[in-house]
Amino acid sequence: MKRAYLDWNATAPLRPEAREAMVAAMDVVGNPSSVHAEGRAAKALLERARGQVASAMGADGADVVFVSGATEAAALACAGRGLQGAGIEHDALDAWIDPVLPVDPEGRVTVQDPAQTVLQAANSETGVIQNLPQGLALTDATQAFGKIPFAFNWSGADMAVVSAHKLGGPKGVGALVMRRGTDLAAQLRGGGQEMGRRAGTENLIGIAGFAAAAEAAARDLADGVWSEVEKLRNILENAVAADAKETIFVGKGAARLPNTSCFAVPGWKGETQVMQMDLAGFAISAGSACSSGKVRASRVLQAMGYDEAAAQGAIRVSLGPETTEDEVMRFAESWLRHHEKHRARAA
């Protein structure tokens, strides 16, 4: 049986538009920092891509700094700032913040001092969408960009981090978007590329793919593609809830990304479910993570107030525009069969 990819929040399949743009960029021989004709051609491609990403993000008039991904963008934005946040932020941001802000049981954060706060636009594990206050220091738009309406200019944030591969671009490229005039200390120093904010010759091939993917993602959103994905997500959750009534659907009472379902069965380890579903032909993620052979409960769910049994029993199913109803129903049927076996063993 054909495998079903249901892990779009981890990475989205490469869009054909991105692939085409990358292949074309491979023939652009010049270095964007060179002043000869070949260099000017490369520079023109770079700046065209910068404009494409800015337009897709609703960031006209802002600065787009190309980096290797959202993790580097987070480091560039946060280093030396002493910012605060909540315990639900992605590891790339959590490494730089003091996680002191309260989180309610639906995953919503109470912001106390926006100018000193990092706040994600949407959570990668639960899909919960945050209300972004004006004057926010930084938002992680990695999961929101391309899935829900998001414009940097009305987000209220001074800076935002994004990653190309979450919206169908290549891996290894992303951007820090920032309001002009925002103070920033370069972490990679050298040749002065990216307006002096990030040294190193730009990854022109990856950036071209990023720009093409951003434009395609914006078109999909405008065309209502993700509304159809949300219908599939709801079909999945209804099927699971009908036969596995003890299942906890995390964040279901809050606004969520249209493609994301995080649900837990306390006592049934998330990593066990991931392996069982993988063998059955379905790619999903666990709400818990394995590190050096040690299993730990999802700190996101724990920050929301869930106990360890629930936090260890969570999985995330994230859909995309290519997901079909047949795939969703096959997954639900397979998961429910394994759930029945788990329930019998636990009896």
C-alpha positions as CSV (number, residue, x, y, z in Angstrom):
1,M,0.0,0.0,0.0
2,K,1.3,3.5,-0.9
3,R,2.7,5.4,2.1
4,A,0.9,8.5,3.3
5,Y,2.9,11.5,4.4
6,L,1.2,13.1,7.4
7,D,4.0,15.1,8.8
8,W,3.8,18.4,7.0
9,N,4.7,20.5,10.1
10,A,8.1,18.8,10.2
11,T,8.8,19.6,6.5
12,A,6.6,20.1,3.4
13,P,7.4,18.3,0.2
14,L,9.4,20.5,-2.3
15,R,7.0,22.5,-4.5
16,P,7.5,22.1,-8.3
17,E,7.8,25.9,-8.5
18,A,10.7,25.9,-6.0
19,R,12.4,23.0,-7.9
20,E,12.1,24.9,-11.2
21,A,13.5,28.1,-9.7
22,M,16.4,26.3,-8.1
23,V,17.4,24.6,-11.3
24,A,17.3,27.9,-13.1
25,A,19.5,29.5,-10.4
26,M,22.1,26.8,-10.8
27,D,23.0,28.4,-14.2
28,V,23.6,31.8,-12.6
29,V,27.4,31.7,-12.2
30,G,28.2,35.0,-10.5
31,N,28.7,35.9,-6.9
32,P,26.2,38.5,-5.8
33,S,29.0,40.6,-4.3
34,S,30.9,40.8,-7.5
35,V,30.7,44.0,-9.6
36,H,31.0,42.4,-13.1
37,A,28.1,41.5,-15.3
38,E,27.9,37.9,-13.9
39,G,27.9,39.2,-10.3
40,R,25.3,41.8,-11.2
41,A,23.0,39.1,-12.6
42,A,23.4,37.1,-9.4
43,K,22.7,40.2,-7.3
44,A,19.5,40.9,-9.4
45,L,18.3,37.4,-8.7
46,L,19.0,37.8,-5.0
47,E,17.2,41.1,-4.7
48,R,14.2,39.8,-6.8
49,A,13.9,36.9,-4.4
50,R,14.1,39.2,-1.4
51,G,11.2,41.2,-2.8
52,Q,9.2,38.1,-3.5
53,V,9.6,36.9,0.1
54,A,8.8,40.3,1.5
55,S,5.6,40.6,-0.6
56,A,4.4,37.1,0.2
57,M,4.9,37.8,3.9
58,G,3.2,41.2,3.8
59,A,6.5,42.8,4.8
60,D,6.9,45.6,2.2
61,G,9.1,48.2,3.7
62,A,10.8,45.8,6.0
63,D,14.3,44.2,5.8
64,V,14.5,40.6,4.8
65,V,17.8,39.0,5.9
66,F,18.5,35.6,4.3
67,V,20.0,33.0,6.7
68,S,20.3,29.2,6.8
69,G,16.9,28.7,8.5
70,A,14.7,29.7,11.4
71,T,17.2,28.4,13.9
72,E,19.9,30.8,12.7
73,A,17.3,33.6,12.4
74,A,16.3,33.0,16.0
75,A,19.9,33.3,17.2
76,L,20.5,36.4,15.2
77,A,17.4,38.0,16.6
78,C,17.7,37.0,20.2
79,A,21.5,37.0,21.0
80,G,22.2,39.4,23.9
81,R,18.7,40.7,24.3
82,G,17.5,38.9,27.4
83,L,14.1,38.2,26.0
84,Q,11.3,36.2,27.7
85,G,8.6,33.8,26.5
86,A,6.6,30.8,27.4
87,G,7.5,27.1,27.7
88,I,5.7,26.2,24.4
89,E,8.2,27.9,22.1
90,H,10.2,25.9,19.6
91,D,13.6,24.7,20.8
92,A,15.3,27.2,18.4
93,L,13.7,30.0,20.4
94,D,13.5,28.3,23.8
95,A,17.3,28.2,23.8
96,W,17.4,32.0,23.9
97,I,14.6,33.0,26.2
98,D,13.6,33.0,29.9
99,P,10.4,30.8,29.7
100,V,8.4,32.6,32.4
101,L,5.1,33.5,30.8
102,P,1.9,31.7,31.8
103,V,0.2,29.3,29.4
104,D,-3.5,28.4,29.7
105,P,-4.8,24.8,29.2
106,E,-5.5,25.6,25.5
107,G,-2.0,26.7,24.9
108,R,-2.6,30.5,24.8
109,V,0.1,32.7,26.3
110,T,-0.4,35.8,28.5
111,V,2.1,38.5,27.4
112,Q,3.2,41.0,30.1
113,D,5.9,43.0,28.3
114,P,5.6,42.8,24.5
115,A,8.8,44.7,23.9
116,Q,10.8,42.0,25.8
117,T,8.8,39.0,24.5
118,V,9.2,36.2,22.0
119,L,5.8,34.7,20.9
120,Q,5.1,32.2,18.2
121,A,2.4,32.9,15.8
122,A,1.3,29.2,15.8
123,N,2.6,26.2,17.7
124,S,4.2,23.4,15.6
125,E,3.0,20.6,18.0
126,T,-0.5,21.7,18.8
127,G,-1.3,24.1,16.0
128,V,-2.6,26.7,18.5
129,I,-2.6,30.2,17.1
130,Q,-1.6,33.1,19.4
131,N,-2.9,36.7,19.5
132,L,0.1,38.8,18.8
133,P,0.2,42.1,20.7
134,Q,1.5,45.3,19.2
135,G,5.2,46.0,20.0
136,L,6.2,42.4,20.2
137,A,10.0,41.9,20.1
138,L,9.9,38.8,17.9
139,T,7.4,36.3,16.5
140,D,8.2,32.8,15.2
141,A,6.1,32.7,12.0
142,T,7.6,29.5,10.8
143,Q,4.4,27.4,11.0
144,A,1.9,30.2,10.4
145,F,3.4,31.6,7.2
146,G,1.6,30.1,4.2
147,K,-1.1,28.2,6.3
148,I,-3.1,31.1,7.8
149,P,-3.4,34.8,6.9
150,F,-0.3,36.4,8.2
151,A,1.3,39.8,7.3
152,F,4.4,41.0,9.1
153,N,3.3,44.6,8.8
154,W,0.2,44.0,10.9
155,S,1.6,41.3,13.1
156,G,2.8,43.9,15.7
157,A,6.3,42.4,15.9
158,D,9.6,44.1,15.3
159,M,11.1,40.9,13.9
160,A,9.9,37.5,12.6
161,V,11.7,34.2,11.8
162,V,10.6,32.0,8.9
163,S,11.9,28.8,7.2
164,A,11.6,27.8,3.6
165,H,11.1,24.1,4.0
166,K,8.0,24.5,6.1
167,L,6.1,25.9,3.0
168,G,7.5,23.7,0.3
169,G,10.9,25.4,-0.3
170,P,14.3,23.8,0.1
171,K,15.8,22.9,3.5
172,G,18.7,25.0,4.8
173,V,17.4,28.5,4.0
174,G,15.2,30.9,5.8
175,A,14.9,34.6,6.8
176,L,14.8,37.1,9.6
177,V,12.3,39.8,8.7
178,M,12.7,43.0,10.6
179,R,11.3,46.5,10.8
180,R,13.7,49.0,9.4
181,G,15.6,50.7,12.2
182,T,15.6,47.7,14.4
183,D,18.9,47.4,16.2
184,L,20.7,44.1,15.4
185,A,24.2,42.8,16.1
186,A,25.6,40.5,13.4
187,Q,26.6,37.1,14.7
188,L,28.4,36.0,11.5
189,R,30.9,38.6,10.6
190,G,33.1,38.9,7.5
191,G,32.3,40.3,4.1
192,G,29.3,42.4,5.1
193,Q,26.7,40.6,3.1
194,E,23.0,40.9,3.9
195,M,23.3,44.6,4.7
196,G,26.1,43.8,7.2
197,R,23.8,41.6,9.3
198,R,24.9,38.2,8.1
199,A,28.2,37.6,6.5
200,G,28.9,34.9,4.0
201,T,28.0,34.4,0.3
202,E,24.3,34.0,0.0
203,N,22.8,30.6,-0.9
204,L,21.4,31.8,-4.1
205,I,20.0,28.5,-5.2
206,G,18.2,27.9,-2.0
207,I,17.0,31.5,-1.8
208,A,15.5,31.3,-5.3
209,G,13.6,28.2,-4.2
210,F,12.5,29.9,-1.0
211,A,11.1,32.8,-3.0
212,A,9.2,30.7,-5.5
213,A,7.7,28.6,-2.7
214,A,6.7,31.7,-0.7
215,E,4.8,33.0,-3.8
216,A,3.1,29.7,-4.4
217,A,2.1,29.3,-0.7
218,A,0.6,32.8,-0.8
219,R,-1.5,31.8,-3.9
220,D,-2.6,28.6,-2.2
221,L,-3.8,30.5,0.8
222,A,-5.7,33.0,-1.3
223,D,-7.3,30.2,-3.2
224,G,-8.7,28.6,0.0
225,V,-6.6,25.4,-0.3
226,W,-6.1,25.2,3.5
227,S,-9.8,25.4,4.2
228,E,-10.1,22.1,2.4
229,V,-7.2,20.7,4.5
230,E,-9.1,21.8,7.6
231,K,-12.1,19.7,6.5
232,L,-9.8,16.6,6.3
233,R,-8.4,17.4,9.8
234,N,-11.9,17.5,11.2
235,I,-12.8,14.2,9.5
236,L,-9.8,12.6,11.1
237,E,-10.6,13.9,14.6
238,N,-14.2,12.9,14.4
239,A,-13.2,9.4,13.3
240,V,-10.8,9.0,16.2
241,A,-13.1,10.5,18.8
242,A,-16.0,8.2,17.8
243,D,-14.2,5.0,18.7
244,A,-11.5,6.2,21.1
245,K,-13.5,8.3,23.5
246,E,-10.7,8.7,26.1
247,T,-8.5,10.5,23.5
248,I,-7.5,14.1,24.4
249,F,-7.4,16.6,21.6
250,V,-4.9,19.2,22.6
251,G,-5.9,22.8,22.0
252,K,-9.2,22.0,20.3
253,G,-10.9,24.8,22.2
254,A,-8.6,27.4,20.7
255,A,-7.9,28.7,17.2
256,R,-5.6,26.2,15.5
257,L,-3.7,25.8,12.3
258,P,-6.1,24.2,9.8
259,N,-3.8,21.2,9.2
260,T,-2.7,20.2,12.7
261,S,-4.1,17.6,15.1
262,C,-2.4,16.8,18.3
263,F,-4.0,14.1,20.4
264,A,-3.1,11.9,23.2
265,V,-4.0,8.6,24.8
266,P,-2.5,8.6,28.3
267,G,-0.5,5.4,28.9
268,W,0.1,4.7,25.2
269,K,3.5,6.2,24.4
270,G,3.7,8.6,21.5
271,E,6.9,7.1,20.1
272,T,5.3,3.7,20.2
273,Q,2.4,5.0,18.1
274,V,4.8,6.7,15.7
275,M,6.7,3.4,15.1
276,Q,3.4,1.4,14.7
277,M,2.1,3.9,12.2
278,D,5.3,4.0,10.3
279,L,5.2,0.2,9.9
280,A,1.6,0.6,8.7
281,G,2.7,3.1,6.0
282,F,2.0,6.5,7.7
283,A,4.5,9.2,8.6
284,I,3.5,11.2,11.7
285,S,5.4,12.7,14.7
286,A,5.3,12.2,18.4
287,G,4.5,14.9,21.0
288,S,7.4,13.5,23.0
289,A,11.0,13.6,21.9
290,C,13.9,11.1,22.2
291,S,17.3,12.4,23.1
292,S,20.4,10.2,23.6
293,G,18.1,7.2,24.2
294,K,16.1,9.0,26.9
295,V,12.4,9.5,26.4
296,R,11.0,12.8,27.8
297,A,7.4,14.0,27.8
298,S,6.5,16.9,25.6
299,R,7.4,20.1,27.4
300,V,4.8,22.0,25.3
301,L,2.0,19.9,26.8
302,Q,3.5,20.1,30.2
303,A,3.6,23.9,30.0
304,M,-0.1,23.7,29.1
305,G,-0.7,21.8,32.4
306,Y,-1.0,18.2,31.1
307,D,0.4,15.5,33.3
308,E,3.3,13.3,32.2
309,A,1.2,10.4,31.1
310,A,-0.7,12.6,28.6
311,A,2.4,14.5,27.6
312,Q,4.1,11.2,26.8
313,G,1.1,9.8,24.9
314,A,0.7,12.6,22.4
315,I,1.2,12.4,18.6
316,R,0.9,15.0,16.0
317,V,-0.7,14.4,12.6
318,S,-0.2,17.4,10.2
319,L,-1.8,17.4,6.8
320,G,-1.1,19.3,3.6
321,P,-2.7,20.3,0.3
322,E,-1.7,17.0,-1.3
323,T,-3.3,14.9,1.5
324,T,-6.4,13.0,0.4
325,E,-9.5,11.9,2.3
326,D,-8.6,8.3,1.5
327,E,-5.2,8.7,3.3
328,V,-6.9,10.3,6.3
329,M,-9.5,7.5,6.6
330,R,-6.9,4.8,6.1
331,F,-4.8,6.4,8.9
332,A,-7.8,6.6,11.2
333,E,-8.7,3.0,10.6
334,S,-5.1,1.8,11.2
335,W,-4.6,3.9,14.3
336,L,-7.9,2.7,15.8
337,R,-6.9,-0.9,15.2
338,H,-3.7,-0.4,17.1
339,H,-5.6,1.6,19.8
340,E,-7.9,-1.4,20.3
341,K,-4.9,-3.7,20.8
342,H,-3.4,-1.2,23.2
343,R,-6.6,-1.0,25.2
344,A,-6.8,-4.9,25.3
345,R,-3.3,-5.1,26.6
346,A,-3.9,-2.4,29.2
347,A,-7.2,-4.1,30.5
